[in-house]
């Protein structure tokens, strides 16, 4: 799955345990009702966020994760997380109202050495 939007927040890396680290990214979607989506990058994926800044348009590849946990009272709880595994900058759209330049006039003139009978090899 993918989420596109603008980077709102990039948190510092958190060392959760001796063997586990994570870094959180918040992306604000660009739709009628923008959503602020928190995405976790873990372990070696934390470094992927080093070259990004708030305000940049990005596309993030994600996996949805879910887990079950039973508390000491025997109640079962369910938790979801969004885990990022790739991020890329989105290209800015070309400025509106600019028309590409027209080719030179000679580009529209037929070739001087063109002979129709030599090029009429179509089977129908």
Secondary structure as the mmCIF struct_conf table of DSSP 4:
data_model
#
loop_
_struct_conf.conf_type_id
_struct_conf.id
_struct_conf.beg_label_comp_id
_struct_conf.beg_label_asym_id
_struct_conf.beg_label_seq_id
_struct_conf.end_label_comp_id
_struct_conf.end_label_asym_id
_struct_conf.end_label_seq_id
STRN STRN1 UNK A 2 UNK A 10
HELX_LH_PP_P HELX_LH_PP_P1 UNK A 11 UNK A 13
STRN STRN2 UNK A 14 UNK A 17
TURN_TY1_P TURN_TY1_P1 UNK A 18 UNK A 19
STRN STRN3 UNK A 20 UNK A 28
BEND BEND1 UNK A 31 UNK A 31
TURN_TY1_P TURN_TY1_P2 UNK A 32 UNK A 33
STRN STRN4 UNK A 36 UNK A 42
HELX_RH_3T_P HELX_RH_3T_P1 UNK A 43 UNK A 51
TURN_TY1_P TURN_TY1_P3 UNK A 54 UNK A 55
STRN STRN5 UNK A 57 UNK A 70
TURN_TY1_P TURN_TY1_P4 UNK A 72 UNK A 73
BEND BEND2 UNK A 74 UNK A 74
STRN STRN6 UNK A 76 UNK A 89
HELX_LH_PP_P HELX_LH_PP_P2 UNK A 90 UNK A 95
TURN_TY1_P TURN_TY1_P5 UNK A 96 UNK A 97
HELX_LH_PP_P HELX_LH_PP_P3 UNK A 100 UNK A 104
HELX_RH_3T_P HELX_RH_3T_P2 UNK A 105 UNK A 108
BEND BEND3 UNK A 109 UNK A 109
HELX_LH_PP_P HELX_LH_PP_P4 UNK A 110 UNK A 111
TURN_TY1_P TURN_TY1_P6 UNK A 112 UNK A 113
HELX_RH_3T_P HELX_RH_3T_P3 UNK A 116 UNK A 119
#
